[in-house]
Amino acid sequence: MSVTVDGEKSDVVPVRQGRLRRPLRGPRPEKVPGRVGTACTFIGLLDIAAGVFPRFRHSRMHAFAEVLPGALGPFAAALAISAGMLLLLLAHGLKRRKRRAWTAAVVLLPAGAVAQFLYRHSLVGALLSLALLALLLRHRGEFAALPDPRSRWKAPANFVLLGSASIGLGMVIVSSHPRRVIGEPGFADRLQHVLYGLVGLEGPVGYTGRVSWTVGYSLGALGLLTAITTIYLALRPETPAARLTDDDEARLRELLARHGGRDSLGHFALRRDKGVVFSPSGKAAVCYRVVSGVMLASGDPIGDVEAWPGAIERFMEQARLHSWTPAVMGCSETGGQVWTRETGLDALELGDEAVVDVPDFTLSGRAMRNVRQMVKRIERNGYETRVRRVSDLCAEELERVRRAAADWRGTDTERGFSMALGRIGDPADGDCVIATAHKADDGGEQSGGLSGEHAGVHAGGHAGGHSRGHSSPYGDLKAVLHFVPWGPDGMSLDLMRRDRSADPGMNELLIVAALQAAPKLGVQRVSLNFAMFRAALARGERLGAGPVLRGWRGLLVFLSRWFQIESLYKFNAKFRPRWEPRFLVFGNTRDLPRIGFAAMQAEGFVTLGLPRPFARGSAARPCAHAHLGAVAPAHKPEREPQVA
């Protein structure tokens, strides 16, 4: 269409016609998975409601139901409930574009539509299911994401979660026919009826008419659904999570030998429970782990900075192929700039890493008075320290250190991902550094032949508390610090573990010993713990801080009652470090809760497995170990941070 303006013709786009044409075409293909997942949740709830609640007796379709076989209605109710439960489970997979979720939904939607039509006589519900089926078939190309690595905990988690949901839904089913119940059964009778019904047995609650069939079929379907899905998850062939192969590890070590001095977290990429993608040139790599659908990288890419974009592109391709949510924990400022520039992701400051420059470190001066006094007091109590390379320890002592570190761990779960190597004494890690504290006059077994790079024996005095007369299975060993290489002239703190019977202050003693021994080891810089939200704590306590900063700091201090936020920052600040900011890289703000939960799972602070009541040493054991992105529950009686 054209119009004439000042003697000239110009085209006019029919805006109203374009606006009307878009709804007829349907949603954009890239938005279909999200909308289908939401619609699948809604239809799943409709299917469950259709099977649980009695049908409408005044429906126009009620006459049709009179000619159906007697058992068909209860069977349709059970089918509707099962289809609805499975659709709810599949909704998240559809939003993530999973092909298997699409296949299962294509099978379940017609079954749910038939069940609604036969039992509830709901033509609207059936048509909604068929409309969603048509949308899935039309946009089947959008659902091409590959499955995730499988976890051994999915079967027991499915049994617990789906079983609990089945019991709750069963109670609703048993209680949804009050006019057909014989007698007045109590809560215990109803619960017993549900539990019996889930395994196919008749319970104590009686009903008149065909309601007993409906309730029995529905409970049996829920029990069968729970059993089948749990057995399938338990017996299906295991697809292992990403693991470093020997070849991958060798290539990463070559990159670290050339470029490992750039990032203090580089050596932690050698954790063997991580996957890796290399750049096309092989000069850079990104290590990651997939947790709850989040593809979680840690630190900066490994290798040549100029090759980082190629590795990042491969990382993002993997995320798109599997429909994983990409995220990066604890990257440096340079790494954050490259990630955001190459991917369009956003960055958020997590906190600061404490880095001590060895040439500048000294115990003299008023600022170091507290640390100096604590170290002197512990030394007077008869402790000695030794700092050595792993390759300098004999096999017997290395095994003793390894067993002690495992036994002194604060939790049954091994924690760490982004700032933890996950092993001690591996033959390939001979360049790592171990600092140990020993009780010189301990009555237990003495570890002979422990001469090392740094040793200081101070006689006199006795350790207070439980260490007096205490015989340890680890001899005189009382505390362990483990450092990994940071290029040719640095090292990064991996873990801190100590015996409960040792005097408080073991962490300060060993860190000072490591810093004093560093020049003999050729180390010029030492990376210590990571302090979450350090800048907010520091700025909020300054003179003239505004109400927002003070309020934010107050919240962090309050949370420090349960998590080591303020205490870890103050512990790091004792050694007068320089602070290096670390960042979280993410895509959308709405993904932050999910990324945070995945990070806590990766760090070991959230476990989805079944509890282990009979695990050895179920009581909390003290240890200190800081990780990026997560903090551990604080241990109040100790003056030093007990980060597990």
C-alpha positions as CSV (number, residue, x, y, z in Angstrom):
1,M,0.0,0.0,0.0
2,S,1.3,3.5,-0.8
3,V,0.3,7.0,0.0
4,T,1.1,10.4,-1.5
5,V,2.9,12.9,0.7
6,D,3.9,16.3,-0.7
7,G,3.6,14.9,-4.2
8,E,5.8,11.8,-3.4
9,K,4.6,8.2,-3.0
10,S,5.8,6.2,-0.1
11,D,5.1,2.7,1.1
12,V,3.3,2.1,4.3
13,V,3.8,-1.2,6.1
14,P,0.5,-2.7,7.4
15,V,1.4,-2.8,11.0
16,R,-1.9,-4.2,12.2
17,Q,-1.8,-7.0,9.7
18,G,1.8,-7.9,10.8
19,R,0.7,-8.0,14.4
20,L,-2.1,-10.3,13.6
21,R,0.0,-12.6,11.6
22,R,2.5,-13.4,14.4
23,P,0.0,-15.1,16.7
24,L,-1.2,-17.2,13.8
25,R,2.4,-18.4,13.1
26,G,2.8,-19.4,16.8
27,P,5.8,-18.6,19.0
28,R,9.3,-18.1,17.7
29,P,11.1,-21.4,17.5
30,E,13.8,-20.5,20.0
31,K,11.1,-19.8,22.6
32,V,9.1,-23.0,22.1
33,P,11.0,-25.2,24.6
34,G,10.4,-22.8,27.5
35,R,6.8,-22.3,26.7
36,V,6.2,-26.0,26.1
37,G,7.8,-26.8,29.4
38,T,5.4,-24.4,31.2
39,A,2.4,-25.8,29.3
40,C,3.6,-29.4,30.1
41,T,3.5,-28.5,33.8
42,F,0.0,-27.1,33.5
43,I,-1.3,-30.1,31.6
44,G,0.4,-32.5,34.0
45,L,-1.5,-30.9,36.9
46,L,-4.7,-31.1,34.9
47,D,-4.1,-34.9,34.3
48,I,-3.5,-35.4,38.0
49,A,-6.6,-33.5,39.0
50,A,-8.6,-35.5,36.4
51,G,-7.5,-38.7,38.0
52,V,-7.7,-37.7,41.7
53,F,-11.0,-35.9,41.9
54,P,-14.4,-37.3,41.1
55,R,-15.7,-36.6,37.6
56,F,-18.5,-34.1,37.0
57,R,-21.8,-36.0,37.3
58,H,-23.7,-33.3,35.4
59,S,-21.4,-33.4,32.4
60,R,-22.9,-33.7,29.0
61,M,-20.5,-36.6,28.4
62,H,-21.8,-38.5,31.4
63,A,-24.2,-40.5,29.2
64,F,-21.3,-41.7,27.2
65,A,-19.6,-43.1,30.3
66,E,-22.6,-45.3,31.1
67,V,-21.9,-47.6,28.1
68,L,-18.2,-48.0,29.0
69,P,-16.9,-51.2,30.8
70,G,-16.9,-50.9,34.6
71,A,-13.2,-51.1,35.0
72,L,-12.3,-48.7,32.2
73,G,-13.1,-45.6,34.3
74,P,-10.8,-46.5,37.2
75,F,-8.1,-47.6,34.8
76,A,-8.4,-44.2,33.0
77,A,-8.0,-42.4,36.4
78,A,-4.8,-44.3,37.1
79,L,-3.5,-43.6,33.6
80,A,-4.3,-39.9,34.0
81,I,-2.4,-39.7,37.3
82,S,0.6,-41.6,36.0
83,A,0.8,-39.4,32.8
84,G,0.5,-36.2,34.9
85,M,3.3,-37.2,37.3
86,L,5.6,-38.1,34.4
87,L,4.8,-34.9,32.6
88,L,5.7,-32.9,35.7
89,L,9.0,-34.7,35.8
90,L,9.6,-34.0,32.1
91,A,8.8,-30.3,32.1
92,H,12.3,-29.2,33.1
93,G,13.9,-31.5,30.5
94,L,11.7,-29.9,27.8
95,K,12.8,-26.5,28.8
96,R,16.4,-27.6,28.4
97,R,15.6,-29.0,24.9
98,K,16.3,-32.6,25.9
99,R,15.5,-35.1,23.1
100,R,14.6,-37.9,25.5
101,A,12.1,-35.6,27.3
102,W,10.5,-34.7,23.9
103,T,10.1,-38.4,23.0
104,A,8.6,-39.3,26.3
105,A,6.2,-36.3,26.2
106,V,5.0,-37.2,22.7
107,V,4.0,-40.6,24.1
108,L,2.4,-39.4,27.3
109,L,0.3,-36.5,25.9
110,P,-2.0,-38.7,23.9
111,A,-2.3,-41.1,26.8
112,G,-3.2,-38.3,29.1
113,A,-5.7,-36.9,26.6
114,V,-7.5,-40.3,26.3
115,A,-7.5,-40.8,30.1
116,Q,-9.1,-37.3,30.6
117,F,-11.7,-38.0,28.0
118,L,-12.7,-41.4,29.4
119,Y,-12.7,-40.6,33.1
120,R,-13.3,-36.9,33.5
121,H,-15.1,-36.5,30.2
122,S,-13.1,-33.3,29.8
123,L,-13.0,-32.4,26.1
124,V,-11.1,-29.2,26.8
125,G,-8.3,-31.0,28.7
126,A,-8.0,-33.5,25.9
127,L,-7.8,-30.8,23.3
128,L,-5.1,-28.9,25.2
129,S,-3.0,-32.1,25.4
130,L,-3.4,-32.7,21.7
131,A,-2.6,-29.0,20.9
132,L,0.6,-29.3,22.9
133,L,1.4,-32.5,21.1
134,A,1.1,-30.8,17.7
135,L,3.4,-28.0,18.9
136,L,6.0,-30.6,19.9
137,L,5.8,-32.4,16.6
138,R,6.0,-29.2,14.6
139,H,9.1,-27.9,16.4
140,R,10.8,-31.3,17.0
141,G,14.1,-29.8,15.7
142,E,14.3,-27.5,18.7
143,F,14.7,-30.5,21.0
144,A,18.1,-31.9,20.1
145,A,20.1,-31.6,23.3
146,L,22.1,-34.6,24.3
147,P,21.6,-36.2,27.8
148,D,23.6,-35.2,30.8
149,P,26.2,-37.4,32.5
150,R,24.4,-39.8,34.7
151,S,24.8,-39.9,38.5
152,R,24.7,-43.0,40.7
153,W,22.5,-41.0,43.2
154,K,19.6,-40.5,40.8
155,A,18.0,-43.8,41.6
156,P,17.8,-43.4,45.4
157,A,17.0,-39.7,45.0
158,N,14.1,-40.6,42.7
159,F,12.9,-43.2,45.1
160,V,12.9,-40.8,48.0
161,L,11.4,-37.8,46.2
162,L,8.9,-39.6,44.0
163,G,7.9,-42.0,46.8
164,S,7.2,-39.0,49.1
165,A,5.2,-37.3,46.4
166,S,3.2,-40.5,45.8
167,I,2.4,-40.9,49.5
168,G,1.2,-37.3,49.7
169,L,-0.9,-37.6,46.5
170,G,-2.2,-40.9,47.7
171,M,-3.5,-39.3,50.9
172,V,-5.4,-36.8,48.7
173,I,-6.8,-39.6,46.6
174,V,-8.0,-41.6,49.6
175,S,-9.6,-38.5,51.1
176,S,-11.2,-37.1,47.9
177,H,-14.4,-39.3,48.1
178,P,-15.8,-38.5,51.6
179,R,-19.4,-39.6,50.6
180,R,-18.4,-43.0,49.5
181,V,-16.2,-43.9,52.5
182,I,-17.5,-46.7,54.8
183,G,-17.2,-45.6,58.4
184,E,-14.9,-42.9,59.7
185,P,-11.3,-44.0,59.2
186,G,-8.7,-41.9,61.0
187,F,-5.4,-40.6,59.7
188,A,-3.5,-43.7,60.5
189,D,-6.0,-45.9,58.6
190,R,-5.8,-43.6,55.6
191,L,-2.0,-43.6,55.7
192,Q,-2.0,-47.4,56.0
193,H,-4.4,-47.7,53.1
194,V,-2.0,-45.6,51.0
195,L,1.1,-47.6,51.9
196,Y,-0.7,-50.9,51.2
197,G,-2.2,-49.5,47.9
198,L,1.2,-48.4,46.6
199,V,2.4,-52.1,46.8
200,G,-0.9,-53.5,45.3
201,L,-2.6,-54.6,48.6
202,E,-6.0,-53.8,49.9
203,G,-6.1,-51.4,52.8
204,P,-8.4,-50.9,55.8
205,V,-10.5,-48.1,54.2
206,G,-13.7,-49.3,52.5
207,Y,-15.7,-47.5,49.7
208,T,-19.1,-48.1,48.2
209,G,-19.5,-48.6,44.4
210,R,-16.7,-48.5,42.0
211,V,-14.7,-45.9,44.0
212,S,-12.7,-48.6,45.6
213,W,-11.5,-49.6,42.1
214,T,-10.6,-46.1,41.3
215,V,-8.6,-45.6,44.5
216,G,-6.9,-49.0,44.2
217,Y,-5.9,-48.5,40.6
218,S,-4.6,-45.0,41.3
219,L,-2.5,-46.0,44.2
220,G,-1.2,-49.0,42.4
221,A,-0.2,-46.8,39.4
222,L,1.7,-44.4,41.7
223,G,3.5,-47.3,43.3
224,L,4.3,-48.9,40.0
225,L,5.5,-45.6,38.6
226,T,7.9,-45.1,41.6
227,A,9.2,-48.6,41.3
228,I,9.7,-48.6,37.5
229,T,11.5,-45.3,37.4
230,T,13.7,-46.2,40.3
231,I,14.6,-49.6,38.8
232,Y,15.3,-48.0,35.4
233,L,17.6,-45.4,36.9
234,A,19.4,-48.0,39.0
235,L,19.9,-50.6,36.3
236,R,20.5,-48.5,33.1
237,P,24.1,-48.5,31.7
238,E,26.2,-46.0,33.6
239,T,27.4,-43.1,31.5
240,P,30.3,-41.7,33.4
241,A,30.7,-38.0,34.2
242,A,33.5,-36.1,32.6
243,R,36.9,-37.4,33.6
244,L,40.5,-36.3,32.7
245,T,42.2,-38.9,30.6
246,D,45.9,-39.5,30.9
247,D,46.4,-37.8,27.6
248,D,44.3,-34.8,28.7
249,E,46.3,-34.5,31.9
250,A,49.6,-34.7,30.1
251,R,48.5,-31.9,27.7
252,L,47.3,-29.7,30.6
253,R,50.6,-30.2,32.4
254,E,52.5,-29.0,29.3
255,L,50.3,-25.9,29.2
256,L,50.9,-25.3,32.9
257,A,54.6,-25.6,32.4
258,R,54.6,-22.8,29.9
259,H,51.8,-20.6,31.2
260,G,51.0,-21.8,34.7
261,G,52.4,-18.7,36.4
262,R,49.5,-16.5,35.1
263,D,46.7,-17.9,37.3
264,S,47.0,-19.2,40.9
265,L,44.2,-21.6,40.3
266,G,45.8,-23.2,37.2
267,H,47.0,-26.3,38.9
268,F,43.6,-27.1,40.3
269,A,42.5,-27.8,36.7
270,L,44.3,-31.2,37.1
271,R,41.5,-32.5,39.3
272,R,40.6,-35.8,37.7
273,D,36.9,-35.4,38.2
274,K,36.8,-32.5,35.6
275,G,36.3,-32.6,31.9
276,V,38.3,-30.4,29.5
277,V,37.9,-28.8,26.1
278,F,40.9,-27.6,24.1
279,S,41.1,-24.8,21.6
280,P,41.5,-25.8,18.0
281,S,45.2,-25.0,18.2
282,G,45.6,-27.0,21.4
283,K,47.3,-24.0,23.0
284,A,44.5,-23.3,25.6
285,A,41.9,-25.3,27.5
286,V,38.9,-24.9,29.8
287,C,38.3,-27.4,32.5
288,Y,34.7,-27.9,33.8
289,R,32.3,-30.1,35.6
290,V,28.6,-30.5,34.9
291,V,26.4,-30.2,38.0
292,S,22.6,-30.1,37.9
293,G,22.6,-29.0,34.3
294,V,25.2,-26.2,34.9
295,M,28.4,-26.4,33.0
296,L,30.7,-25.0,35.6
297,A,34.2,-23.9,34.8
298,S,36.7,-22.7,37.4
299,G,39.4,-20.1,37.2
300,D,40.8,-18.8,34.0
301,P,41.4,-20.9,30.9
302,I,44.7,-22.7,30.9
303,G,47.3,-21.8,28.3
304,D,48.2,-18.9,26.0
305,V,45.9,-15.9,26.4
306,E,45.7,-15.4,22.7
307,A,44.2,-18.9,22.3
308,W,41.6,-18.5,25.1
309,P,38.8,-17.4,22.7
310,G,39.1,-20.7,20.8
311,A,38.8,-22.8,24.0
312,I,35.9,-20.6,25.2
313,E,34.1,-21.1,21.9
314,R,34.5,-24.9,22.3
315,F,33.2,-24.6,25.8
316,M,30.1,-22.7,24.7
317,E,29.5,-25.2,21.9
318,Q,29.5,-28.0,24.4
319,A,27.0,-26.1,26.5
320,R,24.7,-25.5,23.6
321,L,24.9,-29.1,22.4
322,H,23.8,-30.5,25.8
323,S,21.6,-27.4,26.7
324,W,23.7,-26.8,29.8
325,T,23.8,-23.4,31.6
326,P,27.4,-22.0,31.2
327,A,29.0,-20.4,34.2
328,V,32.6,-19.6,35.4
329,M,33.6,-19.5,39.1
330,G,36.5,-17.6,40.4
331,C,38.1,-16.2,37.2
332,S,40.4,-13.2,37.4
333,E,39.7,-9.8,36.1
334,T,41.5,-10.5,32.9
335,G,39.7,-13.8,32.5
336,G,36.4,-12.1,33.2
337,Q,37.0,-9.6,30.5
338,V,37.8,-12.3,27.9
339,W,34.8,-14.4,28.9
340,T,32.3,-11.5,28.7
341,R,33.8,-10.2,25.5
342,E,33.8,-13.5,23.7
343,T,30.4,-14.9,24.9
344,G,28.3,-11.9,25.8
345,L,27.9,-13.2,29.4
346,D,27.9,-11.0,32.4
347,A,30.2,-10.9,35.4
348,L,29.7,-10.4,39.1
349,E,32.5,-9.9,41.7
350,L,32.5,-12.8,44.2
351,G,35.3,-11.7,46.6
352,D,39.0,-11.5,46.8
353,E,41.9,-13.9,46.8
354,A,44.6,-13.2,49.4
355,V,48.1,-13.2,47.9
356,V,51.2,-12.8,50.0
357,D,54.4,-11.6,48.3
358,V,57.2,-13.5,50.1
359,P,59.9,-10.8,49.9
360,D,57.6,-8.3,51.6
361,F,56.5,-10.7,54.4
362,T,57.8,-10.1,57.9
363,L,56.6,-10.9,61.4
364,S,58.0,-7.6,62.8
365,G,56.0,-4.5,63.3
366,R,52.8,-3.6,65.2
367,A,50.5,-4.9,62.4
368,M,51.8,-8.5,62.8
369,R,51.9,-8.5,66.6
370,N,49.0,-10.8,67.1
371,V,50.3,-13.4,64.6
372,R,53.8,-13.1,66.1
373,Q,52.6,-13.7,69.6
374,M,50.4,-16.6,68.7
375,V,53.3,-18.3,66.8
376,K,55.7,-17.8,69.7
377,R,53.2,-19.2,72.2
378,I,52.7,-22.3,70.1
379,E,56.4,-22.8,69.6
380,R,56.9,-22.5,73.4
381,N,54.4,-25.4,73.8
382,G,56.8,-27.7,72.1
383,Y,55.7,-27.7,68.4
384,E,58.0,-27.9,65.4
385,T,57.3,-27.3,61.8
386,R,58.7,-28.8,58.6
387,V,58.1,-27.5,55.0
388,R,59.1,-29.8,52.1
389,R,58.3,-30.8,48.6
390,V,56.1,-33.9,48.3
391,S,58.9,-35.7,46.5
392,D,61.1,-35.2,49.6
393,L,58.8,-37.3,51.8
394,C,59.3,-41.0,52.2
395,A,56.5,-43.3,51.3
396,E,55.7,-44.2,54.9
397,E,55.4,-40.6,56.1
398,L,53.4,-39.6,53.0
399,E,50.9,-42.3,53.7
400,R,50.7,-41.1,57.3
401,V,50.0,-37.5,56.2
402,R,47.4,-38.8,53.7
403,R,45.6,-40.8,56.3
404,A,45.7,-38.0,58.8
405,A,44.3,-35.5,56.3
406,A,41.4,-37.8,55.5
407,D,40.7,-38.5,59.2
408,W,40.8,-34.9,60.2
409,R,38.4,-33.8,57.5
410,G,35.5,-31.9,59.0
411,T,32.8,-33.7,57.0
412,D,32.1,-37.1,55.5
413,T,32.0,-35.5,52.1
414,E,35.2,-34.4,50.4
415,R,34.8,-30.7,49.6
416,G,36.4,-28.6,47.0
417,F,36.2,-27.9,43.3
418,S,37.7,-24.6,42.2
419,M,40.4,-24.3,44.8
420,A,41.1,-27.9,45.8
421,L,43.2,-30.6,44.1
422,G,41.4,-33.5,45.7
423,R,44.5,-35.6,46.4
424,I,47.7,-35.7,48.3
425,G,51.0,-37.4,47.5
426,D,50.3,-38.4,43.9
427,P,53.5,-39.3,42.1
428,A,52.7,-36.8,39.4
429,D,52.5,-34.0,42.0
430,G,56.0,-34.1,43.3
431,D,56.3,-30.3,43.1
432,C,53.6,-29.8,45.6
433,V,54.6,-28.5,49.1
434,I,53.6,-30.0,52.4
435,A,53.9,-28.1,55.7
436,T,53.5,-30.2,58.8
437,A,53.4,-29.4,62.5
438,H,54.7,-31.9,65.1
439,K,54.5,-32.1,68.8
440,A,58.1,-32.5,69.9
441,D,57.3,-34.1,73.3
442,D,54.3,-36.1,72.2
443,G,54.1,-39.5,73.9
444,G,53.0,-41.2,70.7
445,E,55.0,-42.7,67.9
446,Q,57.7,-40.4,66.7
447,S,58.3,-39.8,63.0
448,G,62.0,-40.4,62.6
449,G,64.1,-38.9,59.8
450,L,62.1,-35.8,59.2
451,S,64.8,-33.4,58.3
452,G,63.6,-30.9,55.8
453,E,63.9,-27.5,54.2
454,H,62.6,-25.8,57.3
455,A,62.6,-27.1,60.8
456,G,62.4,-25.5,64.2
457,V,62.3,-27.5,67.4
458,H,61.4,-25.6,70.6
459,A,61.6,-27.6,73.7
460,G,59.9,-26.8,77.0
461,G,56.2,-26.4,77.8
462,H,53.4,-28.8,77.2
463,A,50.4,-28.7,74.9
464,G,47.3,-27.9,76.9
465,G,44.0,-29.8,76.8
466,H,43.7,-33.2,75.3
467,S,47.2,-33.4,73.9
468,R,48.8,-34.1,77.3
469,G,49.6,-37.8,77.4
470,H,47.6,-38.3,74.1
471,S,48.8,-41.1,71.9
472,S,47.9,-40.4,68.2
473,P,47.8,-43.1,65.5
474,Y,49.8,-40.5,63.4
475,G,52.6,-40.2,65.8
476,D,53.6,-36.6,66.6
477,L,51.8,-35.2,63.5
478,K,49.3,-32.5,64.5
479,A,48.5,-30.4,61.5
480,V,49.0,-30.4,57.7
481,L,49.0,-27.7,55.0
482,H,49.2,-28.7,51.3
483,F,50.2,-26.3,48.5
484,V,50.1,-26.8,44.8
485,P,52.5,-25.1,42.3
486,W,51.7,-21.7,40.9
487,G,54.0,-21.5,38.0
488,P,57.8,-21.7,38.7
489,D,57.9,-19.2,41.6
490,G,54.6,-19.5,43.4
491,M,52.3,-21.8,45.3
492,S,48.6,-21.9,46.1
493,L,47.0,-23.2,49.3
494,D,45.1,-26.4,48.7
495,L,44.0,-27.6,52.1
496,M,44.6,-27.1,55.9
497,R,43.8,-30.0,58.2
498,R,44.7,-30.4,61.9
499,D,44.1,-32.7,64.9
500,R,41.4,-31.6,67.3
501,S,43.8,-32.2,70.2
502,A,46.3,-29.7,68.8
503,D,46.5,-26.2,70.2
504,P,44.5,-23.4,68.5
505,G,46.7,-21.5,66.1
506,M,48.0,-24.4,64.0
507,N,47.0,-22.7,60.8
508,E,48.8,-19.5,61.6
509,L,51.9,-21.4,62.7
510,L,52.1,-23.4,59.4
511,I,51.3,-20.5,57.1
512,V,54.1,-18.5,58.8
513,A,56.4,-21.5,58.5
514,A,55.6,-21.9,54.8
515,L,56.2,-18.2,54.1
516,Q,59.5,-18.3,55.9
517,A,60.6,-21.4,54.0
518,A,59.4,-20.2,50.7
519,P,62.7,-18.5,49.6
520,K,64.6,-21.8,50.0
521,L,61.9,-23.5,47.8
522,G,62.2,-20.8,45.1
523,V,58.8,-19.4,45.9
524,Q,58.1,-15.7,45.6
525,R,54.3,-15.5,46.0
526,V,51.8,-17.5,48.0
527,S,48.1,-17.6,47.4
528,L,46.0,-18.2,50.6
529,N,42.3,-18.5,51.1
530,F,39.5,-16.8,49.2
531,A,37.4,-14.3,51.1
532,M,33.8,-14.0,49.9
533,F,32.5,-10.4,49.7
534,R,35.7,-9.1,51.2
535,A,35.3,-5.6,49.6
536,A,31.8,-5.2,51.1
537,L,33.0,-6.1,54.6
538,A,36.0,-3.8,54.3
539,R,34.1,-0.8,52.9
540,G,31.2,-1.2,55.3
541,E,33.3,-0.8,58.3
542,R,35.1,2.3,57.1
543,L,34.4,5.7,58.5
544,G,31.6,7.5,56.5
545,A,30.2,4.3,55.0
546,G,26.6,4.9,53.7
547,P,23.5,3.1,55.0
548,V,23.5,0.7,52.0
549,L,27.0,-0.5,52.7
550,R,26.5,-0.7,56.4
551,G,23.3,-2.7,55.9
552,W,25.0,-5.1,53.5
553,R,27.9,-5.6,55.8
554,G,25.5,-6.1,58.7
555,L,23.8,-8.9,56.8
556,L,27.1,-10.6,56.0
557,V,28.2,-10.4,59.6
558,F,24.8,-11.9,60.6
559,L,25.3,-14.8,58.1
560,S,28.8,-15.3,59.5
561,R,27.2,-16.9,62.5
562,W,26.7,-20.0,60.3
563,F,29.1,-19.4,57.4
564,Q,32.7,-18.3,57.5
565,I,32.5,-14.9,55.7
566,E,33.8,-12.3,58.1
567,S,36.1,-14.7,60.1
568,L,37.8,-16.0,56.9
569,Y,38.4,-12.4,55.7
570,K,39.9,-11.4,59.1
571,F,42.0,-14.6,59.2
572,N,43.5,-13.8,55.7
573,A,44.0,-10.1,56.6
574,K,46.4,-11.1,59.5
575,F,49.1,-11.8,56.9
576,R,48.9,-8.4,55.2
577,P,48.2,-9.8,51.7
578,R,47.3,-8.0,48.6
579,W,43.8,-8.7,47.4
580,E,43.1,-10.0,43.9
581,P,39.4,-9.8,42.9
582,R,37.7,-12.9,41.6
583,F,34.5,-13.0,39.5
584,L,31.5,-15.2,38.7
585,V,30.6,-15.2,35.0
586,F,27.0,-16.0,34.1
587,G,24.4,-15.6,31.4
588,N,21.1,-14.4,32.9
589,T,20.3,-13.1,36.3
590,R,17.5,-15.6,36.7
591,D,20.1,-18.4,36.4
592,L,22.0,-17.1,39.5
593,P,20.1,-19.2,42.1
594,R,20.6,-22.3,39.9
595,I,24.3,-21.6,39.4
596,G,24.7,-20.9,43.1
597,F,23.1,-24.3,44.0
598,A,25.3,-26.1,41.4
599,A,28.4,-24.4,42.8
600,M,27.5,-25.5,46.4
601,Q,27.0,-29.1,45.0
602,A,30.4,-29.0,43.3
603,E,32.1,-27.7,46.4
604,G,30.5,-30.4,48.5
605,F,28.3,-28.2,50.6
606,V,25.1,-29.7,49.2
607,T,24.8,-33.5,48.6
608,L,21.8,-35.1,47.0
609,G,22.8,-38.7,48.0
610,L,21.3,-40.7,50.8
611,P,22.7,-40.1,54.3
612,R,25.4,-42.4,55.6
613,P,24.6,-42.9,59.3
614,F,27.2,-45.7,59.6
615,A,30.0,-43.8,57.9
616,R,33.3,-43.8,59.8
617,G,33.7,-40.7,61.9
618,S,30.3,-39.3,61.4
619,A,31.0,-36.7,64.0
620,A,32.3,-33.4,62.8
621,R,36.0,-33.4,62.5
622,P,37.9,-30.1,62.4
623,C,39.7,-29.0,59.3
624,A,40.4,-25.8,57.4
625,H,40.1,-25.6,53.7
626,A,38.8,-22.6,51.7
627,H,37.2,-22.9,48.3
628,L,36.0,-20.3,45.8
629,G,32.4,-19.7,45.6
630,A,31.3,-21.4,48.9
631,V,31.9,-21.1,52.5
632,A,31.7,-23.7,55.3
633,P,29.8,-23.5,58.5
634,A,31.7,-21.7,61.2
635,H,33.1,-23.5,64.2
636,K,32.7,-21.0,67.0
637,P,35.0,-22.4,69.7
638,E,38.1,-22.0,67.6
639,R,39.9,-18.8,67.0
640,E,41.0,-19.8,63.6
641,P,38.7,-20.5,60.6
642,Q,37.6,-24.1,60.3
643,V,36.7,-24.2,56.7
644,A,35.9,-27.7,55.6
